[in-house]
Amino acid sequence: MITIIQLNSKKIKIDLSKPLDISIPLRASKNNANAWYVDEPKIEPVALDDWIGSVKKGADVNFNNIYFNPHAHGTHTECVGHITEKFYSINKCLKRFVFTAEVITVAPEIEGDDKVISKKQIAYLLKRKTPEAIVIRTMPNTKDKKTKQYSNTNWPYLTEEAAIYLREKGIKHLLIDLPSVDKEKDDGKLQAHKAFWDLKGNIRTDATITEFIYVGNKIEDGSYILNIQIASFENDASPSKPVLYKIE
């Protein structure tokens, strides 16, 4: 289904029948991708007196409660409300859902005991391109990212300088295949989050960070159209389903 969309005064051709889903689904399993020292998600039928919301157990419908944390349990999109005392909702901050995007693949650099994604690396890969969104795939890119238990692993992270570079380049939407753009244990500094949202300057309430994605190896680096789909939660973050479309 070839469709021509107009985005930023440009007409772009994409095939809507060939979506490239880069989200990780949420499952009620210990193998669900996980971080931040919490238990796995739970999806279980409602129990009211002797009625259980499961067709297998005699009900007419399946009627489940779902318990999860959007930041810990898979792909999620967050707004600046994640780090501010003032309440900001992702449902209010994300007002557009389709963007130009660039997929890049980065091998994090060793810096002491850490692995980091630097400004130099991102600048080299982006060159002069100015997309609205950047999708960062880290190496090695194995399928165990879909089930990995990240707590206490000191995952790679984005340097403050790299986040400032993305902000100054005008990129509004940052997507990464890690639980956070920041270091797992950084004493609450959250340097990349604060720099990207410009917390000490003109706060970018229309900018988002999407974490815990998975970009399959068949998806090549390059330019795409990105659709960020969220649930309508009045919260700082929502589970999300970012989808790429190759530009024809």
Backbone as CSV, one residue per row, in Angstrom:
resi,resn,N_x,N_y,N_z,CA_x,CA_y,CA_z,C_x,C_y,C_z
1,MET,0.839,-1.186,0.000,0.000,0.000,0.000,0.881,1.244,0.000
2,ILE,1.261,1.695,-1.176,2.109,2.863,-1.296,1.290,4.111,-0.997
3,THR,1.775,4.922,-0.074,1.077,6.136,0.326,2.042,7.309,0.273
4,ILE,1.563,8.435,-0.175,2.368,9.657,-0.179,1.881,10.540,0.965
5,ILE,2.805,10.868,1.877,2.457,11.753,2.984,3.215,13.058,2.819
6,GLN,2.638,14.132,3.347,3.324,15.419,3.330,3.789,15.726,4.735
7,LEU,5.082,15.885,4.884,5.678,16.106,6.194,6.725,17.195,6.067
8,ASN,6.558,18.254,6.842,7.490,19.383,6.798,7.657,19.926,5.378
9,SER,6.520,20.082,4.705,6.466,20.648,3.344,7.074,19.739,2.280
10,LYS,7.398,18.516,2.650,7.959,17.572,1.682,6.990,16.407,1.475
11,LYS,6.874,15.960,0.252,6.065,14.788,-0.039,6.953,13.549,0.002
12,ILE,6.543,12.577,0.818,7.360,11.386,1.065,6.522,10.148,0.769
13,LYS,7.121,9.193,0.083,6.419,7.970,-0.304,6.826,6.824,0.634
14,ILE,5.841,6.193,1.262,6.089,5.041,2.130,5.089,3.940,1.803
15,ASP,5.420,2.722,2.208,4.527,1.579,2.003,3.937,1.198,3.359
16,LEU,2.666,1.545,3.572,2.024,1.285,4.862,1.815,-0.200,5.139
17,SER,1.974,-1.032,4.128,1.805,-2.479,4.327,3.094,-3.135,4.832
18,LYS,4.152,-2.330,5.019,5.430,-2.884,5.458,5.963,-2.154,6.702
19,PRO,5.220,-2.200,7.799,5.685,-1.553,9.024,6.860,-2.301,9.645
20,LEU,7.755,-1.575,10.268,8.896,-2.157,10.973,8.746,-1.817,12.454
21,ASP,8.171,-2.741,13.185,7.874,-2.538,14.606,9.169,-2.655,15.410
22,ILE,9.523,-1.615,16.161,10.754,-1.660,16.961,10.438,-1.637,18.460
23,SER,9.241,-2.080,18.818,8.876,-2.159,20.231,9.110,-3.566,20.769
24,ILE,9.208,-3.639,22.089,9.280,-4.925,22.786,7.945,-5.136,23.497
25,PRO,7.220,-6.201,23.199,5.910,-6.395,23.828,6.034,-6.686,25.317
26,LEU,5.003,-6.311,26.050,4.947,-6.561,27.486,4.255,-7.899,27.714
27,ARG,4.914,-8.780,28.457,4.374,-10.112,28.727,4.405,-10.412,30.219
28,ALA,3.456,-11.193,30.670,3.432,-11.612,32.072,4.386,-12.791,32.235
29,SER,5.669,-12.494,32.283,6.679,-13.540,32.318,7.961,-13.013,32.951
30,LYS,8.678,-13.893,33.618,9.984,-13.509,34.149,10.982,-13.246,33.029
31,ASN,10.645,-13.678,31.814,11.495,-13.409,30.660,11.169,-12.079,29.990
32,ASN,10.186,-11.358,30.521,9.917,-10.023,30.007,11.141,-9.144,30.259
33,ALA,11.527,-8.340,29.269,12.640,-7.413,29.478,12.365,-6.586,30.731
34,ASN,13.408,-6.371,31.531,13.183,-5.803,32.856,14.374,-4.975,33.313
35,ALA,14.084,-3.947,34.114,15.132,-3.122,34.726,14.583,-2.498,36.005
36,TRP,15.456,-1.816,36.707,15.085,-1.019,37.884,14.558,-1.848,39.044
37,TYR,15.026,-3.121,39.159,14.905,-3.890,40.398,13.462,-4.210,40.809
38,VAL,12.554,-4.269,39.847,11.164,-4.605,40.155,10.829,-5.991,39.615
39,ASP,9.734,-6.566,40.105,9.294,-7.876,39.637,8.723,-7.781,38.222
40,GLU,8.476,-8.926,37.642,7.933,-8.979,36.288,6.491,-8.462,36.254
41,PRO,5.979,-8.090,35.062,4.574,-7.670,34.950,3.635,-8.817,35.290
42,LYS,2.420,-8.461,35.648,1.393,-9.468,35.929,0.149,-9.168,35.093
43,ILE,-0.375,-10.187,34.465,-1.651,-10.096,33.756,-2.504,-11.236,34.280
44,GLU,-3.561,-10.890,35.016,-4.327,-11.938,35.681,-5.809,-11.573,35.730
45,PRO,-6.680,-12.576,35.685,-8.118,-12.299,35.662,-8.618,-11.699,36.971
46,VAL,-9.598,-10.839,36.845,-10.266,-10.270,38.010,-11.022,-11.369,38.747
47,ALA,-10.953,-11.329,40.062,-11.706,-12.281,40.881,-12.689,-11.506,41.752
48,LEU,-13.983,-11.738,41.533,-15.038,-11.087,42.323,-15.902,-12.173,42.943
49,ASP,-15.753,-12.337,44.264,-16.447,-13.422,44.966,-16.106,-14.753,44.283
50,ASP,-17.113,-15.448,43.732,-16.831,-16.737,43.096,-16.694,-16.624,41.574
51,TRP,-16.668,-15.376,41.063,-16.530,-15.164,39.614,-15.092,-14.819,39.275
52,ILE,-14.539,-15.515,38.289,-13.170,-15.254,37.830,-13.226,-14.895,36.350
53,GLY,-12.641,-13.792,35.993,-12.727,-13.267,34.632,-11.882,-14.010,33.623
54,SER,-12.180,-15.287,33.447,-11.452,-16.125,32.499,-12.424,-17.089,31.832
55,VAL,-12.436,-17.103,30.512,-13.307,-18.027,29.789,-12.963,-19.471,30.154
56,LYS,-11.674,-19.749,30.329,-11.253,-21.095,30.705,-11.839,-21.527,32.043
57,LYS,-12.175,-20.529,32.882,-12.702,-20.855,34.208,-14.199,-20.585,34.311
58,GLY,-14.863,-20.532,33.142,-16.317,-20.467,33.124,-16.937,-19.116,32.862
59,ALA,-16.145,-18.063,32.778,-16.712,-16.741,32.501,-17.043,-16.601,31.010
60,ASP,-17.877,-15.625,30.685,-18.234,-15.372,29.285,-17.150,-14.595,28.550
61,VAL,-16.310,-13.893,29.310,-15.259,-13.060,28.713,-13.960,-13.213,29.502
62,ASN,-12.868,-12.847,28.869,-11.603,-12.684,29.574,-11.525,-11.244,30.056
63,PHE,-11.236,-11.050,31.332,-11.357,-9.742,31.986,-10.167,-9.597,32.935
64,ASN,-9.041,-9.102,32.388,-7.788,-9.133,33.133,-7.393,-7.790,33.731
65,ASN,-6.772,-7.834,34.878,-6.014,-6.709,35.413,-4.575,-6.835,34.918
66,ILE,-3.941,-5.699,34.689,-2.541,-5.694,34.256,-1.750,-4.807,35.212
67,TYR,-0.672,-5.364,35.757,0.196,-4.630,36.672,1.585,-4.528,36.052
68,PHE,2.030,-3.303,35.843,3.341,-3.122,35.219,3.867,-1.732,35.542
69,ASN,5.159,-1.533,35.261,5.765,-0.210,35.366,6.280,0.175,33.983
70,PRO,5.799,1.265,33.397,6.213,1.587,32.031,7.711,1.778,31.865
71,HIS,8.381,2.285,32.891,9.825,2.527,32.781,10.646,1.245,32.892
72,ALA,10.102,0.243,33.546,10.876,-0.959,33.850,10.564,-2.149,32.966
73,HIS,9.414,-2.130,32.314,8.905,-3.358,31.693,8.781,-3.319,30.178
74,GLY,9.659,-2.631,29.507,9.619,-2.689,28.047,9.536,-1.322,27.407
75,THR,9.212,-1.312,26.137,9.245,-0.074,25.353,8.277,0.958,25.920
76,HIS,8.792,2.149,26.154,7.971,3.227,26.697,8.467,4.567,26.169
77,THR,7.559,5.516,26.114,7.884,6.880,25.697,7.576,7.809,26.860
78,GLU,8.533,8.676,27.179,8.395,9.549,28.334,8.603,11.012,27.952
79,CYS,8.023,11.887,28.760,8.187,13.319,28.570,9.002,13.880,29.723
80,VAL,9.191,15.206,29.715,10.023,15.838,30.745,9.441,15.650,32.144
81,GLY,8.149,15.322,32.228,7.542,15.066,33.526,8.181,13.921,34.283
82,HIS,9.001,13.140,33.606,9.719,12.047,34.259,10.708,12.565,35.299
83,ILE,11.172,13.804,35.123,12.229,14.302,36.023,11.888,15.659,36.641
84,THR,10.635,16.095,36.573,10.265,17.400,37.128,9.286,17.260,38.283
85,GLU,9.363,18.238,39.194,8.375,18.282,40.279,7.003,18.635,39.723
86,LYS,6.979,19.550,38.771,5.722,19.902,38.111,5.251,18.734,37.256
87,PHE,3.956,18.489,37.258,3.414,17.365,36.502,3.284,17.698,35.022
88,TYR,3.891,16.873,34.190,3.707,16.918,32.748,3.275,15.523,32.302
89,SER,2.287,15.464,31.423,1.766,14.183,30.956,2.231,13.906,29.538
90,ILE,2.671,12.688,29.287,3.045,12.304,27.925,1.845,12.430,26.997
91,ASN,0.661,12.236,27.528,-0.551,12.325,26.711,-0.821,13.749,26.229
92,LYS,-0.293,14.739,26.957,-0.438,16.137,26.559,0.794,16.632,25.796
93,CYS,1.961,16.131,26.144,3.202,16.636,25.536,3.420,16.113,24.117
94,LEU,3.033,14.871,23.868,3.201,14.301,22.532,1.938,14.585,21.725
95,LYS,2.016,15.596,20.859,0.842,16.042,20.112,0.882,15.637,18.646
96,ARG,2.072,15.311,18.149,2.227,14.762,16.803,2.769,13.353,16.945
97,PHE,2.546,12.528,15.923,2.895,11.123,16.055,3.699,10.567,14.885
98,VAL,3.940,11.390,13.881,4.683,10.962,12.694,5.840,11.924,12.458
99,PHE,7.049,11.355,12.265,8.248,12.178,12.182,9.246,11.595,11.182
100,THR,10.129,12.451,10.701,11.297,11.948,9.980,12.271,11.402,11.011
101,ALA,12.954,10.326,10.664,13.843,9.681,11.636,15.079,9.119,10.951
102,GLU,16.143,9.039,11.714,17.379,8.442,11.236,17.775,7.320,12.189
103,VAL,17.990,6.134,11.618,18.470,4.992,12.400,19.991,4.945,12.305
104,ILE,20.649,4.893,13.455,22.103,4.753,13.469,22.491,3.582,14.371
105,THR,23.612,2.959,14.077,24.121,1.852,14.890,25.445,2.259,15.507
106,VAL,25.546,2.119,16.817,26.704,2.605,17.565,27.304,1.488,18.414
107,ALA,28.616,1.360,18.386,29.334,0.482,19.311,29.845,1.354,20.453
108,PRO,29.234,1.264,21.632,29.636,2.145,22.731,31.137,2.059,23.027
109,GLU,31.707,3.207,23.406,33.132,3.292,23.706,33.382,2.998,25.183
110,ILE,34.503,2.389,25.471,34.870,2.115,26.868,35.437,3.377,27.500
111,GLU,34.906,3.720,28.653,35.363,4.888,29.413,35.456,4.476,30.875
112,GLY,36.628,4.095,31.308,36.786,3.564,32.660,36.060,2.252,32.795
113,ASP,35.158,2.153,33.780,34.364,0.947,33.985,33.051,0.980,33.205
114,ASP,32.831,2.044,32.444,31.568,2.225,31.745,31.726,2.075,30.237
115,LYS,30.581,1.981,29.559,30.521,2.069,28.113,29.598,3.232,27.772
116,VAL,30.057,4.122,26.896,29.303,5.337,26.622,29.110,5.542,25.121
117,ILE,28.060,6.287,24.800,27.791,6.722,23.437,28.118,8.206,23.397
118,SER,29.088,8.575,22.598,29.634,9.928,22.637,29.070,10.836,21.553
119,LYS,29.255,12.118,21.752,28.882,13.116,20.742,29.614,12.843,19.434
120,LYS,30.896,12.529,19.531,31.707,12.297,18.335,31.121,11.175,17.489
121,GLN,30.710,10.095,18.126,30.127,8.968,17.398,28.832,9.369,16.698
122,ILE,27.955,10.037,17.426,26.666,10.412,16.854,26.839,11.422,15.727
123,ALA,27.699,12.400,15.939,27.927,13.416,14.915,28.477,12.796,13.636
124,TYR,29.366,11.823,13.782,29.943,11.161,12.615,28.878,10.401,11.831
125,LEU,27.968,9.737,12.548,26.949,8.923,11.893,25.810,9.760,11.305
126,LEU,25.462,10.842,11.973,24.392,11.701,11.467,24.850,12.594,10.321
127,LYS,26.130,12.948,10.358,26.687,13.878,9.366,25.847,15.159,9.348
128,ARG,25.369,15.574,8.199,24.618,16.831,8.121,23.111,16.633,8.168
129,LYS,22.678,15.436,8.429,21.249,15.165,8.454,20.606,15.791,9.697
130,THR,19.394,16.274,9.533,18.673,16.908,10.637,17.269,16.319,10.768
131,PRO,17.167,15.068,11.144,15.849,14.441,11.308,15.151,14.968,12.557
132,GLU,13.856,14.722,12.642,13.119,15.080,13.858,13.363,14.078,14.977
133,ALA,13.705,12.845,14.594,13.915,11.780,15.579,15.177,11.003,15.246
134,ILE,15.805,10.477,16.280,16.964,9.604,16.084,16.703,8.284,16.792
135,VAL,17.012,7.191,16.111,16.829,5.844,16.647,18.218,5.227,16.799
136,ILE,18.621,4.973,18.040,19.972,4.482,18.313,19.938,2.991,18.628
137,ARG,20.614,2.219,17.779,20.793,0.782,17.986,22.217,0.573,18.475
138,THR,22.374,-0.118,19.596,23.704,-0.347,20.148,24.206,-1.746,19.790
139,MET,25.503,-1.852,19.714,26.155,-3.134,19.441,26.766,-3.679,20.725
140,PRO,26.768,-5.012,20.901,26.212,-6.014,19.991,24.690,-5.998,20.026
141,ASN,24.070,-6.374,18.903,22.609,-6.298,18.792,22.023,-7.705,18.709
142,THR,21.947,-8.358,19.847,21.434,-9.724,19.901,19.981,-9.740,20.365
143,LYS,19.278,-10.826,20.025,17.859,-10.931,20.342,17.585,-11.009,21.837
144,ASP,18.603,-11.280,22.640,18.360,-11.360,24.077,18.002,-9.999,24.683
145,LYS,18.119,-8.922,23.891,17.646,-7.619,24.364,16.147,-7.655,24.649
146,LYS,15.436,-8.571,24.002,13.986,-8.664,24.185,13.606,-9.279,25.523
147,THR,14.545,-9.965,26.150,14.249,-10.664,27.405,15.262,-10.341,28.509
148,LYS,16.181,-9.470,28.232,17.295,-9.245,29.155,16.847,-8.650,30.489
149,GLN,17.468,-9.103,31.552,17.255,-8.570,32.898,18.401,-7.585,33.170
150,TYR,18.105,-6.290,33.096,19.147,-5.260,33.087,19.587,-4.776,34.460
151,SER,18.818,-5.088,35.493,19.161,-4.569,36.812,20.571,-4.989,37.220
152,ASN,21.332,-4.019,37.710,22.706,-4.240,38.177,23.653,-4.707,37.067
153,THR,23.461,-4.216,35.852,24.356,-4.582,34.743,25.205,-3.414,34.252
154,ASN,24.956,-2.205,34.753,25.711,-1.022,34.316,25.717,-0.905,32.789
155,TRP,24.525,-0.779,32.224,24.379,-0.721,30.769,25.066,0.520,30.178
156,PRO,25.338,0.522,28.880,25.907,1.709,28.229,24.926,2.885,28.322
157,TYR,25.461,4.092,28.206,24.592,5.265,28.318,25.114,6.403,27.446
158,LEU,24.271,7.399,27.287,24.569,8.569,26.464,25.305,9.607,27.308
159,THR,26.378,10.173,26.776,27.064,11.228,27.520,26.225,12.506,27.516
160,GLU,26.456,13.346,28.502,25.762,14.640,28.553,26.055,15.457,27.295
161,GLU,27.292,15.432,26.850,27.689,16.164,25.649,26.917,15.684,24.424
162,ALA,26.707,14.378,24.329,25.953,13.819,23.199,24.502,14.284,23.247
163,ALA,23.899,14.314,24.436,22.514,14.751,24.580,22.368,16.233,24.224
164,ILE,23.337,17.037,24.627,23.323,18.463,24.278,23.419,18.625,22.763
165,TYR,24.268,17.831,22.139,24.430,17.887,20.685,23.107,17.580,19.982
166,LEU,22.394,16.553,20.434,21.117,16.191,19.828,20.103,17.314,20.007
167,ARG,20.087,17.899,21.198,19.163,19.012,21.454,19.474,20.201,20.551
168,GLU,20.754,20.560,20.469,21.147,21.715,19.663,20.954,21.460,18.171
169,LYS,20.939,20.215,17.777,20.700,19.862,16.376,19.209,19.902,16.040
170,GLY,18.381,20.088,17.054,16.944,20.210,16.838,16.187,18.902,16.843
171,ILE,16.830,17.831,17.270,16.149,16.531,17.332,15.202,16.514,18.526
172,LYS,13.935,16.213,18.262,12.910,16.272,19.306,12.611,14.915,19.937
173,HIS,12.944,13.842,19.232,12.549,12.516,19.716,13.750,11.576,19.673
174,LEU,14.126,11.106,20.840,15.302,10.259,21.023,14.844,8.862,21.400
175,LEU,15.227,7.870,20.591,14.858,6.478,20.848,16.128,5.655,20.987
176,ILE,16.153,4.754,21.967,17.361,3.972,22.236,16.976,2.577,22.717
177,ASP,17.838,1.594,22.445,17.521,0.200,22.796,18.083,-0.206,24.159
178,LEU,18.076,0.722,25.099,18.547,0.483,26.463,17.466,0.929,27.441
179,PRO,17.531,0.488,28.710,16.492,0.878,29.669,16.475,2.378,29.963
180,SER,17.604,3.052,29.715,17.683,4.478,30.001,18.787,5.107,29.163
181,VAL,18.630,6.388,28.859,19.720,7.108,28.187,20.825,7.436,29.177
182,ASP,20.540,7.283,30.464,21.528,7.595,31.505,22.105,6.340,32.147
183,LYS,23.190,6.548,32.867,23.872,5.500,33.616,22.924,4.904,34.654
184,GLU,23.009,3.601,34.865,22.096,2.935,35.788,22.180,3.537,37.195
185,LYS,23.368,3.688,37.709,23.551,4.245,39.046,24.442,5.480,38.944
186,ASP,23.798,6.646,38.948,24.541,7.899,38.760,24.253,8.913,39.856
187,ASP,23.744,8.426,41.011,23.424,9.298,42.144,22.388,10.356,41.781
188,GLY,21.495,10.023,40.868,20.406,10.932,40.526,20.792,12.091,39.631
189,LYS,21.956,12.021,38.984,22.392,13.142,38.137,21.537,13.270,36.877
190,LEU,21.203,12.143,36.251,20.338,12.126,35.061,20.790,13.157,34.021
191,GLN,22.084,13.176,33.743,22.644,14.226,32.907,22.102,14.235,31.487
192,ALA,21.941,13.055,30.888,21.456,13.007,29.506,19.987,13.424,29.427
193,HIS,19.163,12.944,30.360,17.764,13.353,30.390,17.661,14.879,30.519
194,LYS,18.357,15.431,31.494,18.258,16.867,31.764,18.777,17.692,30.587
195,ALA,19.856,17.232,29.966,20.422,17.976,28.845,19.504,17.930,27.630
196,PHE,18.948,16.761,27.341,18.090,16.624,26.161,16.827,17.461,26.301
197,TRP,16.248,17.494,27.499,15.030,18.273,27.725,15.326,19.723,28.086
198,ASP,16.603,20.081,28.216,17.027,21.452,28.538,16.402,21.917,29.848
199,LEU,16.575,21.106,30.873,15.907,21.361,32.143,16.324,22.692,32.775
200,LYS,17.548,23.147,32.509,18.028,24.403,33.099,17.809,25.594,32.171
201,GLY,17.186,25.356,31.041,16.951,26.433,30.085,15.494,26.544,29.717
202,ASN,15.217,26.510,28.432,13.843,26.554,27.932,13.346,25.123,27.784
203,ILE,12.675,24.624,28.820,12.293,23.214,28.884,11.518,22.799,27.641
204,ARG,11.962,21.705,27.050,11.350,21.214,25.810,10.232,20.220,26.144
205,THR,9.059,20.751,26.390,7.931,19.890,26.755,7.440,19.060,25.574
206,ASP,7.814,19.450,24.355,7.372,18.697,23.175,8.389,17.647,22.730
207,ALA,9.444,17.477,23.498,10.470,16.476,23.176,10.207,15.207,23.985
208,THR,10.515,14.051,23.397,10.287,12.782,24.091,11.525,11.889,24.027
209,ILE,11.598,10.988,24.984,12.614,9.940,25.004,11.889,8.600,25.039
210,THR,12.255,7.727,24.121,11.689,6.379,24.084,12.813,5.389,24.356
211,GLU,12.628,4.567,25.369,13.669,3.623,25.789,13.158,2.182,25.655
212,PHE,14.119,1.246,25.710,13.760,-0.185,25.682,13.168,-0.603,24.332
213,ILE,13.685,-0.064,23.227,13.250,-0.533,21.914,14.139,-1.698,21.497
214,TYR,13.789,-2.339,20.400,14.666,-3.343,19.785,14.607,-3.158,18.270
215,VAL,15.748,-2.835,17.679,15.846,-2.613,16.235,16.502,-3.838,15.623
216,GLY,15.722,-4.671,14.962,16.243,-5.907,14.388,17.365,-5.659,13.389
217,ASN,18.206,-6.659,13.228,19.376,-6.505,12.354,19.014,-6.348,10.881
218,LYS,17.794,-6.732,10.510,17.385,-6.585,9.118,17.037,-5.135,8.771
219,ILE,16.871,-4.317,9.796,16.587,-2.897,9.565,17.913,-2.176,9.359
220,GLU,18.092,-1.599,8.205,19.354,-0.944,7.867,19.416,0.463,8.448
221,ASP,20.624,0.935,8.694,20.803,2.329,9.068,20.314,3.211,7.926
222,GLY,19.778,4.370,8.263,19.326,5.279,7.224,18.084,6.042,7.615
223,SER,17.445,6.650,6.638,16.305,7.534,6.859,14.980,6.777,6.760
224,TYR,14.073,7.104,7.668,12.763,6.457,7.747,11.707,7.485,8.140
225,ILE,10.473,7.052,8.071,9.374,7.757,8.719,9.046,6.976,9.990
226,LEU,8.903,7.689,11.091,8.631,7.082,12.390,7.234,7.446,12.863
227,ASN,6.498,6.445,13.317,5.207,6.653,13.959,5.329,6.200,15.410
228,ILE,5.164,7.131,16.347,5.194,6.780,17.776,3.761,6.637,18.261
229,GLN,3.396,5.434,18.669,2.058,5.165,19.172,2.129,4.975,20.683
230,ILE,1.281,5.701,21.406,1.228,5.553,22.865,-0.196,5.260,23.299
231,ALA,-0.326,4.751,24.523,-1.639,4.664,25.146,-1.933,6.012,25.809
232,SER,-3.207,6.340,25.966,-3.571,7.670,26.478,-3.520,7.717,28.006
233,PHE,-2.331,7.554,28.540,-2.122,7.650,29.981,-1.831,9.097,30.368
234,GLU,-2.480,9.592,31.415,-2.098,10.875,31.992,-1.013,10.581,33.029
235,ASN,0.195,10.422,32.513,1.341,10.019,33.313,2.583,10.545,32.613
236,ASP,3.703,10.521,33.300,4.936,11.010,32.654,5.384,10.103,31.522
237,ALA,4.933,8.849,31.531,5.354,7.893,30.506,4.220,6.939,30.182
238,SER,4.295,6.368,28.996,3.307,5.386,28.564,4.014,4.253,27.845
239,PRO,3.505,3.029,27.958,3.995,1.984,27.059,3.778,2.479,25.632
240,SER,4.681,2.136,24.730,4.562,2.675,23.378,4.937,1.651,22.317
241,LYS,4.574,1.982,21.094,4.828,1.117,19.947,5.380,1.977,18.812
242,PRO,6.688,2.234,18.821,7.281,2.967,17.704,7.408,2.069,16.474
243,VAL,6.987,2.592,15.327,6.988,1.843,14.077,7.696,2.666,13.005
244,LEU,8.625,2.023,12.292,9.338,2.676,11.203,8.751,2.289,9.862
245,TYR,8.844,3.201,8.903,8.487,2.914,7.519,9.635,3.363,6.619
246,LYS,10.077,2.457,5.795,11.143,2.783,4.872,10.644,3.795,3.846
247,ILE,11.473,4.771,3.520,11.113,5.765,2.516,11.389,5.170,1.134
248,GLU,10.359,5.119,0.328,10.466,4.485,-0.981,11.190,5.394,-1.990
